[in-house]
């Protein structure tokens, strides 16, 4: 398993980290998305305080994660119901 030593800049700070080679692009994209959100909040709300900006980004990311989790849960329930229906149909045929 190859690991790479990379540096990700978030806000005005660089963070060194070791990542799997296959995860590098994903990690770099996550850093870019965070920086994009920081910039958007800075411009939209006129905030300069880094702690406030990071807190807002963290909150926004958590809301997004919760929404994705809800959608995944709903999808899982629908898939489970569909598979159960197919299974019942197959059992009645057999």
N, C-alpha and C positions, 0 to 999 in steps of 0.2 A: 504494500500500500504506500504510494508516493505521497509525501506531504510537502507542501510548499510554505515558505515563510513569506508572508505578504504584509503590506501595510495598507490599512484602510483609513481614509481621512473622513471623519464625521465632524461637521462644523469646522472648527479651527484646529482640531487635534487629530493626530495620527495615532492609530492603534495597531501595533504589531500583532500578528496572529499566525498560527500554523493551521493550514486547511488541507483537506484532501485535494489532490489535483483536479479531480472531477467536480469538486464543489467550488472551485475558484471563481468561475463566472457567476454562479449564483450569489456568492458572498459579495463580490464586487457590485453586482446589480442591487443587492439589498442596501449596500452603502450609498449607492447613487440615489435610490428611492428615498432614503432617509434625508440625504442632503437636499433633494428636490422639495421634500415636504418642509424642511427647515426654511428654505428660501421662500416657499409659498407663504408660510405663516409669517415670516419676517415682513414680506411685502404687503400681505393682506391686512395684518393687524398692527404693523409698525412697531413690532417688538424687537428689541436688541438684546434683551437678557437671555443668555444661552440656556440657563436653567429653565426658564419659562418656555422657551422654544422647544427644548428637548422634552419637557413634560407634555406639551401639547402634541408633539409627534408621537410620543409613547401612548398617549390616550387615544389618538386617532388610529394608531396601529392596532391597539387592543379592540377598539370598536369594530374595525375591519375584520379582525380575526374571529370575533364573536359572530359577526354576520356570516362569514364563510362557514363556521362551525354549524350554525343553525341551518344553512342551506344543505350542508353535507348530511346533517341528521335527517332532514326532511327527505332528501334523495335516498338515503339508506332505508328509511321506513318504506318509501314507495317501491324500492327495489325488492325489499324483503316481502312486501305484500304481493308483488307481481310473481316472484319466485314461488311463494307459497301457493298462489293460484295455479301456476303451471304445474307444480308438484301434485296438487290435488287432482288436476285434470289428467295427468299421466297415471296416477294411481287408480283413477276410475276406469281408465282405458285398459289397464293391465289387470 
